Amino acid sequence: QVQLVESGGGLVQAGGSLRLSCAASGRTFSSYAMGWFRQAPGKEREFAAAISRIGGRTYYADSVKGRFTISRDNTKNTVYLQMISLKPEDTAVYYCAASYLVHTSSSLYDYWGQGTQVTVSS
């Protein structure tokens, strides 16, 4: 089992940047592909980005491609989501998740963090 704790959320103006972190503990972090998902008020949770176990492959939702970058440091048991050119529509609770295989579907992830709020003001 793995425990995930997100951090780095906050309030930022449109056009600004934030970097989210997700620290993992428990079983070997490099055994897991990692994903970032987000959920805005009144909407379903949606995929944002994912990265393979050793970081060789990354995947992005069209809505964040070119603005968000997912990365991981397996020596620090941490996955990151660098977000630039933020828009008000990026406002959501952001969750990291772990899975044995990289997926874009939230239903295929086994472990989840508690989420961190990102609010982008216009």
Phi, psi and chi 1 to 4 in degrees:
 res  aa     phi    psi   chi1   chi2   chi3   chi4
   1 GLN       -  155.0 -164.7  168.5    5.2      -
   2 VAL  -134.6  141.0   63.1      -      -      -
   3 GLN  -106.9  138.8  -67.8   78.4   42.5      -
   4 LEU  -124.1  134.9  -56.2  172.6      -      -
   5 VAL  -132.6  117.1  178.9      -      -      -
   6 GLU   -88.7  154.3  -58.0   96.1  -25.2      -
   7 SER  -155.1  168.0   61.6      -      -      -
   8 GLY   103.9   -4.5      -      -      -      -
   9 GLY   -71.8  172.1      -      -      -      -
  10 GLY   164.9 -167.6      -      -      -      -
  11 LEU  -102.6  130.1  173.9   63.9      -      -
  12 VAL  -142.9  150.6   63.8      -      -      -
  13 GLN   -78.3  155.6  -70.9 -172.4  -26.5      -
  14 ALA   -55.1  137.4      -      -      -      -
  15 GLY    91.2  -10.1      -      -      -      -
  16 GLY   -82.6 -174.4      -      -      -      -
  17 SER  -133.0  153.6  -57.7      -      -      -
  18 LEU  -146.4  152.6  -78.9  174.5      -      -
  19 ARG  -122.7  120.2 -171.4  177.1   80.9  155.9
  20 LEU   -92.0  145.5  -54.5 -177.4      -      -
  21 SER  -123.7  150.5  -60.6      -      -      -
  22 CYS  -135.8  111.6  173.2      -      -      -
  23 ALA   -95.0  133.5      -      -      -      -
  24 ALA  -112.3  144.3      -      -      -      -
  25 SER  -137.1  161.9   60.3      -      -      -
  26 GLY   110.6 -132.7      -      -      -      -
  27 ARG   -72.0  171.0  -63.0 -177.4   64.2 -179.0
  28 THR   -54.0  118.2  -53.4      -      -      -
  29 PHE   -60.4  -39.0  178.7   64.6      -      -
  30 SER   -70.0   -5.2   59.3      -      -      -
  31 SER   -79.9   -8.8  -62.4      -      -      -
  32 TYR  -117.4  136.6  -63.9   93.9      -      -
  33 ALA   -76.5  152.1      -      -      -      -
  34 MET  -126.1  145.9  -59.9  -62.5  -63.7      -
  35 GLY  -133.9  154.6      -      -      -      -
  36 TRP  -116.0  131.7  -76.9   98.1      -      -
  37 PHE  -126.3  164.5  -67.6   79.9      -      -
  38 ARG  -144.2  153.0   63.0 -173.9 -174.3 -179.7
  39 GLN  -138.6  116.1 -172.5  166.3   17.6      -
  40 ALA   -88.7  158.1      -      -      -      -
  41 PRO   -56.3  129.4  -25.3   34.5      -      -
  42 GLY    77.6    4.5      -      -      -      -
  43 LYS  -121.3  162.7  -64.9 -172.5  176.7 -179.1
  44 GLU   -77.5  156.8  -67.0 -172.7   -6.0      -
  45 ARG   -64.7  136.7 -168.8  170.4  -61.6 -172.8
  46 GLU  -130.0  151.9   65.6  174.2   10.1      -
  47 PHE   -70.4  138.8  169.0   74.0      -      -
  48 ALA  -115.4  -52.6      -      -      -      -
  49 ALA  -159.2  156.9      -      -      -      -
  50 ALA  -148.1  156.2      -      -      -      -
  51 ILE  -142.4  142.3 -171.3  166.2      -      -
  52 SER   -72.7  176.0   58.6      -      -      -
  53 ARG   -58.0  -41.3  -63.6  176.9 -170.0  177.6
  54 ILE  -108.5    8.6   58.9  172.6      -      -
  55 GLY    86.8    9.7      -      -      -      -
  56 GLY   -74.9  -21.8      -      -      -      -
  57 ARG  -128.2  136.8  -69.1  174.1  -68.2  149.8
  58 THR  -129.8  152.6   56.6      -      -      -
  59 TYR  -137.6  144.6  -55.4   84.5      -      -
  60 TYR  -137.9  146.7  -63.1   94.2      -      -
  61 ALA   -69.5  149.5      -      -      -      -
  62 ASP   -58.4  -33.0  -71.9  -17.8      -      -
  63 SER   -68.5  -18.9   58.5      -      -      -
  64 VAL  -117.4   -7.3  -52.0      -      -      -
  65 LYS   -58.8  132.6 -161.3  171.6  -65.7 -177.6
  66 GLY    88.8  -12.7      -      -      -      -
  67 ARG  -116.9  -30.8  -60.4 -173.3  -60.4  119.7
  68 PHE  -109.0  144.9  -69.8   11.0      -      -
  69 THR  -133.0  123.6  -58.0      -      -      -
  70 ILE   -97.5  140.6 -172.1  170.6      -      -
  71 SER  -150.4  168.2   61.7      -      -      -
  72 ARG  -146.0  152.8   65.4 -170.7  -63.2  161.8
  73 ASP  -126.5  100.9 -174.4  -19.9      -      -
  74 ASN   -70.8  -16.9  -73.9  -11.8      -      -
  75 THR   -76.5  -21.3   65.9      -      -      -
  76 LYS  -109.8    3.7  -63.2 -178.5  178.3  178.8
  77 ASN    52.8   44.1  -72.4    0.9      -      -
  78 THR  -136.9  140.6  -58.0      -      -      -
  79 VAL  -117.2  145.7   62.0      -      -      -
  80 TYR  -122.1  155.2  -55.1   97.2      -      -
  81 LEU  -133.8  105.0 -173.9   67.5      -      -
  82 GLN   -86.3  125.6  177.7   68.8   51.7      -
  83 MET  -122.2  124.8  -54.0 -176.3  -67.2      -
  84 ILE  -123.7  168.9   65.7  170.6      -      -
  85 SER    48.4   47.1  -58.3      -      -      -
  86 LEU   -66.0  146.3  -77.3  161.9      -      -
  87 LYS  -120.4  156.6  -54.4  174.9 -178.5  179.1
  88 PRO   -55.5  -32.1  -29.4   37.1      -      -
  89 GLU   -72.8   -5.9   50.4  -96.3   43.0      -
  90 ASP   -82.4   -6.3  -66.0  -42.1      -      -
  91 THR   -60.9  124.8  -64.9      -      -      -
  92 ALA  -178.5  169.9      -      -      -      -
  93 VAL   -87.8  128.4  177.1      -      -      -
  94 TYR  -103.9  131.4  -76.9   71.5      -      -
  95 TYR  -119.9  140.4  -60.4   88.8      -      -
  96 CYS  -101.4  155.5   70.0      -      -      -
  97 ALA  -148.0  154.0      -      -      -      -
  98 ALA  -122.7  143.5      -      -      -      -
  99 SER  -149.5  155.1  173.5      -      -      -
 100 TYR   -70.6  -27.4  -74.5  108.9      -      -
 101 LEU  -124.2  148.6  -64.1  174.9      -      -
 102 VAL   -73.1  132.0   66.3      -      -      -
 103 HIS  -138.6  162.6  -58.2  -71.7      -      -
 104 THR  -107.5   -5.5   59.9      -      -      -
 105 SER   -95.1  127.6  171.7      -      -      -
 106 SER   -63.6  -29.1   61.5      -      -      -
 107 SER   -67.8  -14.5   63.6      -      -      -
 108 LEU   -98.7    3.8  -61.8  177.3      -      -
 109 TYR   -95.1  140.3  -79.1   78.2      -      -
 110 ASP   -95.6  -31.2  -56.9  -64.4      -      -
 111 TYR  -129.9  142.7  -54.5  103.7      -      -
 112 TRP  -134.4  148.4  -68.8   83.4      -      -
 113 GLY   -85.9 -178.3      -      -      -      -
 114 GLN   -87.0  -12.6   82.3  -69.3  -13.4      -
 115 GLY    96.1  154.4      -      -      -      -
 116 THR  -137.2  136.1 -174.4      -      -      -
 117 GLN   -81.7  132.2  176.5   70.1   47.1      -
 118 VAL  -119.7  123.8  171.3      -      -      -
 119 THR  -124.0  124.2  -57.4      -      -      -
 120 VAL  -113.2  117.7 -175.9      -      -      -
 121 SER   -92.3  148.3   63.3      -      -      -
 122 SER   -90.6      -   57.4      -      -      -
